[in-house]
Amino acid sequence: MKEEFEEYGFQPAADAAPPARPKTPRRTGQLRRKLGAATILLTALLGMGGAYTVFASSSGAEKAAAAGDDISKGRQLYATSCITCHGANLQGVDGRGPSLLGVGAANVYFQVSTGRMPAAFQGAYQERKTAKFTEDETEQLAAYVQSLGGGVQLPEGWQHEGALRNDAEMGRGGELFRTNCASCHGNTFRGAPLSAGKIAPSLLDATDAEIYSAMLVGPENMPVFSDNQVTPEQKRAIISYVQTLKASNDPGGHGIGRIGPVSEGIVVWVAGIGAIMIIILWIGAKSQ
């Protein structure tokens, strides 16, 4: 049979290429679904990436702009209120004021917010006074000094209410306060005189940021409590303890300055004995 085909010029069927099978509708539908899913996923990823880029860059730009604005305003405040004593470049002026290079924003915030600076005179101890600058102006001055001289800063986000507290560790804060702070500031936070005419100031008017900054920089006679010695969480616990006790009332009556149960007992005993003696004298006078 094969010879007959070849004789008349026909090629055998076996040598011919098999016809292509047409794509079925089912396979075409699956391919379209896969392509559609891939397109949706790619679009979502691109959208999320673009949104993150836009918001992240705008947030960073806003922070940078705000920081630059604070520094600019702080420079103006410094030029009108601080330059006479601390110099044009924070280098200090002999006989007037020390250098502020390396002082840091935390130190500036403590000194200015407590009214110790600007100082009326030079001295080893400056009393707390009414602050000359507002809270915003204080932060601007601190930002300017930090931008030129560097130094210790308060932790990021400290301006938010309660940011420097850790109420869950308030009991631990009491232990830390009694170990590190009570010997100078007293158990009732009222401060006390120290040796050589030095004074540990009262904490009754101190804010969270003032206490935190004082622990960071150790102003005047106070030692520096670095983060290696007292961790940030422990500093927050101490602040929680101090501020909570300051705000709490004495449910048993007058706390007599919260000087302690023994001292309060002595006061009651003396007052009671005095009252009894007065009654005895009155009865004796009446009987005569």
C-alpha positions in Angstrom: 0.0 0.0 0.0 2.9 2.3 0.9 4.5 1.6 -2.5 1.3 2.6 -4.3 1.2 5.9 -2.5 4.8 6.6 -3.3 4.3 5.6 -7.0 1.6 8.2 -7.5 3.6 11.0 -5.5 1.7 10.9 -2.3 3.5 11.1 1.1 2.6 8.6 3.7 0.3 9.9 6.4 2.8 9.0 9.1 5.2 11.7 7.8 2.7 14.5 8.0 2.7 16.8 11.2 -0.2 16.1 13.5 -2.8 18.9 13.5 -2.6 21.4 16.6 -5.3 20.8 19.2 -7.5 23.8 19.8 -7.4 25.4 23.3 -10.4 24.4 25.3 -12.6 27.1 26.9 -11.8 25.8 30.4 -8.0 26.3 30.1 -8.5 29.8 28.7 -10.7 30.7 31.6 -8.2 29.5 34.2 -5.4 31.5 32.5 -7.6 34.7 32.6 -8.3 34.2 36.3 -4.6 33.8 37.1 -3.7 36.9 35.1 -6.4 38.9 36.8 -5.3 37.8 40.3 -1.7 38.6 39.5 -2.7 42.1 38.2 -4.8 42.8 41.3 -2.0 41.7 43.6 0.6 43.8 41.7 -1.7 46.9 41.8 -2.2 46.5 45.6 1.5 46.2 46.3 2.3 49.2 44.1 -0.5 51.2 45.8 0.7 50.4 49.3 4.3 51.1 48.5 3.4 54.5 46.9 1.2 55.4 49.9 3.9 54.5 52.4 6.4 56.6 50.4 4.1 59.6 50.3 3.2 59.6 54.0 6.6 58.6 55.3 8.3 61.4 53.3 5.7 63.9 54.2 5.9 63.0 57.9 9.7 63.2 57.9 9.5 66.5 56.0 7.0 67.9 58.6 9.2 66.9 61.5 12.3 68.4 59.9 10.4 71.6 59.2 9.1 71.8 62.8 12.6 71.2 64.2 14.0 73.9 61.9 11.3 76.3 63.0 12.0 75.6 66.7 15.8 76.2 66.1 15.1 79.5 64.3 12.8 80.8 67.0 15.2 79.6 69.7 18.1 81.5 68.0 16.0 84.7 68.2 15.2 84.1 71.9 18.9 83.3 72.7 20.0 86.5 70.9 17.7 88.7 73.1 18.0 86.9 76.5 21.1 84.7 76.7 23.9 86.0 74.4 25.2 88.6 76.9 26.3 85.9 79.4 26.8 82.8 77.2 28.3 84.4 74.1 27.3 84.4 70.4 28.5 80.8 69.8 27.6 79.3 73.2 31.3 79.6 74.3 30.5 81.5 77.5 31.7 84.9 78.8 34.3 85.2 81.5 32.8 86.6 84.7 29.2 86.3 83.3 28.2 82.9 82.3 29.6 79.4 81.5 29.9 77.7 78.1 26.8 75.9 76.9 28.7 73.6 74.5 27.8 70.1 75.3 25.2 71.1 77.8 22.3 69.6 75.9 18.6 70.3 75.6 17.7 68.4 78.8 19.9 70.8 80.9 18.5 73.9 79.1 15.0 72.7 79.7 15.5 72.1 83.4 17.2 75.4 84.1 14.8 77.5 82.0 11.6 75.8 82.9 12.3 76.1 86.7 13.2 79.8 86.4 16.8 79.3 87.5 17.9 80.8 84.2 18.2 83.6 83.2 20.0 84.1 86.6 20.1 87.4 88.4 23.5 86.6 89.8 26.2 83.9 89.6 26.3 81.4 92.4 26.6 77.7 93.2 22.9 77.5 94.0 20.0 79.0 92.1 16.5 79.0 93.6 13.5 78.0 91.7 11.6 81.1 90.4 8.7 81.8 88.1 9.8 80.9 84.6 10.5 83.8 82.2 9.7 81.8 79.1 6.6 79.8 78.1 6.8 76.0 77.6 7.1 76.4 73.8 9.8 79.1 74.1 11.7 76.8 76.5 11.6 74.0 74.1 12.8 76.3 71.3 15.8 77.5 73.3 16.6 73.9 74.2 16.4 72.9 70.5 18.8 75.8 69.5 21.4 75.0 72.1 21.2 71.3 71.2 21.7 72.1 67.5 24.9 74.0 68.1 26.5 72.3 71.1 25.0 68.8 71.4 24.6 67.0 74.7 21.9 65.1 76.6 18.4 65.2 75.3 15.0 64.2 76.8 13.5 61.1 75.2 11.5 61.5 72.1 7.8 62.1 72.6 8.2 63.3 76.2 5.8 66.3 75.6 2.8 63.9 75.6 0.8 63.7 78.8 2.0 60.7 80.9 4.9 59.9 78.5 7.4 60.0 81.3 5.4 57.8 83.7 5.2 54.1 84.3 2.3 53.7 86.7 2.5 49.9 86.6 5.9 50.1 88.4 5.0 52.7 90.9 5.8 50.4 93.8 9.2 49.8 92.4 9.5 53.5 91.9 9.1 54.0 95.7 11.9 51.6 96.4 14.2 53.4 93.9 13.3 56.8 95.3 14.1 55.8 98.8 17.4 54.3 97.7 18.6 57.1 95.4 16.6 60.3 96.2 15.2 60.4 99.7 18.5 61.0 101.5 18.6 64.5 99.9 15.0 65.4 98.9 13.4 63.7 101.9 10.6 61.1 102.0 8.0 64.0 101.7 9.8 65.6 98.7 10.2 68.9 100.5 14.0 69.0 100.1 16.6 69.6 102.8 19.8 71.5 103.5 23.1 69.6 102.7 26.7 70.1 103.8 28.8 73.2 102.9 25.7 75.4 102.5 24.2 73.3 99.7 20.5 72.7 99.3 18.5 69.8 97.8 15.4 71.6 96.4 11.8 70.6 97.0 10.0 68.5 94.4 6.5 69.7 95.3 6.3 72.0 92.2 8.4 69.8 89.9 6.9 68.5 86.7 7.5 65.1 85.1 9.9 66.6 82.5 11.8 68.6 85.2 12.4 65.5 87.3 13.4 63.4 84.3 15.8 66.1 83.0 17.3 66.6 86.4 18.1 62.8 86.7 19.7 63.0 83.2 22.0 66.0 83.8 22.5 66.3 87.5 22.1 70.0 88.0 24.1 71.9 90.6 24.7 69.5 93.6 22.6 66.5 92.2 24.5 63.5 90.8 23.9 62.3 87.3 21.7 59.2 87.0 22.7 57.8 83.6 20.6 55.2 81.8 23.1 52.6 82.8 22.7 53.4 86.5 18.9 54.0 86.5 17.2 52.8 83.3 14.6 54.9 81.5 11.8 52.6 82.8 13.1 53.1 86.4 13.2 56.8 85.9 9.5 56.7 84.8 8.7 54.6 87.8 10.3 57.1 90.2 8.3 60.0 88.5 5.1 58.0 88.9 5.7 57.4 92.6 6.5 61.1 93.3 3.7 62.6 91.3 1.1 60.1 92.5 1.9 60.7 96.2 2.0 64.5 95.7 -1.6 64.3 94.2 -3.0 61.9 96.8 -5.0 63.1 99.8 -4.7 62.1 103.5 -7.8 60.2 104.3 -7.0 60.0 108.0 -7.0 63.8 108.5 -4.1 66.2 108.5 -0.9 64.5 107.4 1.4 66.9 109.4 3.6 67.1 106.3 3.7 63.3 106.0 6.7 63.2 108.3 6.0 59.6 109.3 4.0 57.7 111.9 6.5 58.0 114.8 6.8 61.8 114.5 3.0 62.1 114.1 2.5 59.9 117.2 4.8 62.2 119.2 2.8 65.2 118.2 -0.4 63.5 119.2 1.1 62.4 122.5 2.4 65.8 123.4 -0.8 67.5 122.4 -2.8 64.9 124.4 -0.6 65.3 127.5 -0.9 69.1 127.3 -4.6 68.9 127.1 -4.8 66.6 130.1 -2.5 69.0 132.2 -4.8 71.9 131.3 -7.9 70.0 132.5 -6.1 69.0 135.7 -5.1 72.6 136.5 -8.6 73.9 135.7 -10.2 71.3 138.0 -7.7 72.2 140.8 -8.5 75.9 140.4 -12.3 75.2 140.6 -11.9 73.1 143.7 -10.2 75.9 145.6 
